């Protein structure tokens, strides 16, 4: 009764209750809005573009930069701020994600004349999702730490399709206490965010993954090509492989044979996806790491040579699954080159009868 009197009876109690609920909702909303502080994103290529878009979808204001201004126009239309340099991004955001093609690109973006470290704020969280040499990640981490900021390497797996769907896998290396802060952003772009250990271990995991991916893609291409030469329908062969012990991601999700699957680069003349140049680069990183650790990787070495040959023969800008087309063309070329030799041998043999 005392409470009813103080609150003005039942009607007063309900008014008070609604005010409390509204206040609590406002507090929750305020905390949510506070967490949606601007996020810098540098590198809006095949992977960076859909990753940054997923941040926008999750309500994060994105401050974008790409060395190619045309890559930024789409984000301007989405309401993102576009800057003139990585340094300008660092001036406006204290959480930055970079997605760059190679180690030299990463070094330039972080430590160059207009790099992030020129204007980085103390306490900033810098997440590099590029695939680069683990040793370079460690050096960048040292440079970032000197500026009072935090660096984490978080390369990805899954390809463009997973980037668009927000289903990437992130392999994260860095200070464990900062992992939750990084995970908050990375879960907007990926379904698996795995802590690997100190700085550089994310890159180590990614290099191992991509070496295995290249080997399995070449193996899938060879098996599919052999089966086709033996008279098997490629769709049937793929179905059999994918219900048997030979099944792998290259066969059941990213098949390299045109006409077997829809929505993959092989169905689009090997356009888009993960470029052959990038695969050759990643395999080169694996070779460097294998040499430094005295680890034998004979299949990884062979895969590296195959993708380097592809780059030299016009496949550089095609998806790495174009190794199927490359092997088919090499097969035809080999037959043509050896035909005179074969005919000579046949003539010699027949002449003895």
N, C-alpha and C positions, 0 to 999 in steps of 0.2 A: 504493500500500500504506500509505504514511504517513497519508493521509487516512482510509483505512478503519480504521486502528488508532485514530486520534484520535476518529473518530465512532462507534467500537464496531462496525465491520463493516458489511455491507450493510444489516442491519436498522436500525442506528443512523443510517445515511445517509438511509434513507427517512423515519425519524422526524424528522430534522432538516429534510428537504425539505418535509414536510407542515407543520412549524412555520413555515418561511419563507413558504410559500404562504398559510397562515392569517394571518400577520402582514401580508403584502402586501394581502390581501383586507380586513383590518381597517382598514389605512391608507386604501384606496380608499373603503371604506364611511364612514370618519370624515370624509374630505374631502367626500363626497356629502352627509352629514348636516349638515356645517358650512355648506354652501351652501343648505340648506333652512331658513334662519332665517326667522322670521315675516315675512309681507308684509301690510301694511295695504291695505285696499281700501275706498274710499269712493264710494258711489253704486251701488246694487244694483237698478237698473231693468231695462228690457228687454235692454239690452246688458251692463250691469255684472254682472247675475246670472249668466249663463252664462260670462262671462269669469272671474269669481271662482271658479266651480265648476271650471274647468279648472286653475286654480292648485292647488286642493285635490286634484284628480286626479293632479297631478304631484308631490304630496307636500309642498306648502308649507303650513305652518300659517297660516291667514288670520285677521287681526284686522279685523273688519268694522264699518262704520257706514253707516247710511242715515237720512235725515231722517224716513222712514216706518218705525217700528219693526217693522211686520208684514213688511217686506221682509227683515228680518234673521232671522226665526224659522227659516226653512229652513236657514240657515247654522249656527244653533245646533244643529240636529239633525245636521248634518254634522260637528260638533265644533269649529267655529270660535268664536273669542272675539268677543263683540259688545260694543261700547263705547257710551258715551253722547254722544260728541262727536268731531269730527275731531282735536281736541287730544289726547284720550285715545289715539287711534290713533297719533299721532306720538310719544307717550310710550312706547308699547310696541313700535313697529316703526321700523326705520331705512330700510326700502324701502316706499314707499307709491304706490299707483296710484289715481288719481281718474277717475271716469267720470260727468260731470255734464251737465245739459241745456243750460246757457247761460253766457255770460260773467259775469253777476251771481252765479250759483250758484258758479262757480269762485272768484270774488273773495271771497265769503263763507266758503267752505270753507277757503281758504288764509289769509286775513287777518282774518276776523271775530273776534268776542269769544271764541269757542271754536274758533278755526281752528287749522289745522295749525301755523302759525308760532308759536303760543303755547307749544308744548312740543316743537318739532322739535329733534332732536339734530344736533350738528355732524357733517358727513359723510354725512348722510342723502341718499338718492336719491329724488326726488319726480317721478313720471311722470304727466302729465296727458293722458288719452286722450279728454277732452271735445273737442267741436268748438266753438271760441270764436274771437273776434277775435285775429288774430296780434299786434296791439298789446297786448292784454291779457296774452297769453302772455309777451311781453317784459317787461312790468311785473312780473308775478308772478316771473319769473326773477330780476329785480333784487332783489326783496324776499327771495326765498329765499336768494340769494347773500349778502346782508347777514347772514343767520343762520348762515352757514358751511355751508349745504347746497347740493345740486345740483338744478336743475329741468330737465326735458326735456318738450317737447310731443310727444305720440305719438297723434294722432287715428287712427281706424280706418275701414276700408271693408270692406263685405261683408255687412252686415246681421245680423239675429238668427240666421239659419240658419248663417252662417259663424262667428258667435260660439259657438254651441252645438257646432259641429264642430271648433272650434279652428283655423279656416282664415282668420282675419282677415288683412287687410293693414294693417300699421302704418307710418305715415309719421312719421319721427322727426326732431325738431330739437333741437339742443343741443350741448354740448361733445363733440367727436368722441371724446376720450379716455374718456368715460363711456358710449359707445355699447354696448360689449361687455357692460357690467354691466346695462344696460337690456335688451339683446337676450336675455340669459339668462332673464329673466322673460317678455318678450313672445313668445318662441317657444313658450311653454306655451299661448299663446292664439291664435297666428297662424302661418300658413305662410309669410308674406312680411313681413320686417321691413327697411325701407329707410331708410337714413340720408339725410336731405335737406339738411342744412347747419345753420346756427346756429339758435338758438331762434326759433320763429315760422315757419320754413320748412315744418315738418310741417303746421301749420295752413294755410299757403298752398296746399300741395298738396291738402289735403282740400277746401278751399273750391272750388278749380278742378274737382276731381273731382265734387263734388256739384252744382255748377252744370251741368256737362255731363250728369250723371245726370238732373237735373230736365228739361232740354231734351229728352233722348232718351226719357224716359218720356212726356212730353206728345206727342212725335212718334209714338211707338209707339201710344199711345191713339188719336190722330187717325187714323192709318193703319188700325188695326184697325176703328175705328168706320166709316170710309169703306168699307172692304171689305165689312163686314157689310151696310151700306146698299145696296151694289151686288150683294148676293145671294151673297157668298162665305161658306162655312162657316168660322167663326173658327179652328178647329183646322187646317184646310187652309191658310188664309191664314198662320197663324203658322209652319207647316211651310215654306211657300214663302219667307217672309221670312228664316227662319233658315238657308236654303241659298242665299240671295241677298245682294246688296250692302247691303240694308237691315238686316241682322242686327246686333243689339246686345244688351247684358246685359238690358235691359228687355224685349226680345222673346223671348230664348231661355232666360233663367234666372228672370225675375220678371214674366212676362206679366201685364198688367193686366186681361185679359178673363176673367170667371168661366167656369169649365168648360174652359179651355184647358190648364191645368197643375194638378197636385196639389201640396200642400205649400207654397203661396204665399198671401199674404194675400187675393188675389182669389178664392181658393177657399174663404175663410172670412169672407165679408162684409167684407173689408178690415180684419180685426182683427189686432192684433199688428204686427210689422214695424217700419218706420221711419215715425213719425207725420208727418202733414201739417204740424203746427205746427213740428216740428223742421226739416222741409225749408224751410218759409217762413223760419225763423230763419237757416238756412245761406245761403239765397239773399240774405237781407238783408245778411249778412256779406260776401258776394261783391259786392253793390252798393256797400257802403262802401269796400271795397278798390279796386273799379273807379273810384270817384270820386276816392279819394286818389291813385291812380296815373294818372288821366286816361285810362283804358282803355275804349274803346267796347265795350259788351256788350249789344246790342239784344235778342238772344234771351234772355239771362240776365235782363234787366229784365222782359221779357214773362212769362217763367216765374215770376218773383217775384210779379208782379201776379196771375197765375192762382192760385198757391198761397195768396196772401193772401185772394183771393175765396173759395176753398174753406174756409178757416178761418172766414170770416164767415158761411158758409152751412151750417154744421153738420158739416163734414168734419174739424175740427181733430184729433180723436182717432183718425181712421181712417188707415190706411197711405197713403203718398203715391201709390201706384198707383191709388187711388180716383179719380184725375183722369179715368180712363175713365168711371166712373159720373157724375162731375160734368159732363163734356162731354155725355153722353147726356141728362142732365136739363136742362142749359142749352139743348140743341138742341130738346127738347120745349117748354120754356118759351118759347123764341124763336118757335117756330112758332105757339104759342097766342097770343102777344102780337101777332104780325104777321098773324094770320088775318083780322081785320076789315079791315085795311089792304089785304090782298091781294084780299079779296072786293069792296071798294069799287073797286079798280082794274079788276077783271074786269068789274064792272057798267058802269063808264064805257066800257071798250073795246067791250063787246058792244053798248052803246047806240048806238055810232057805226056799227053795221052794219045 
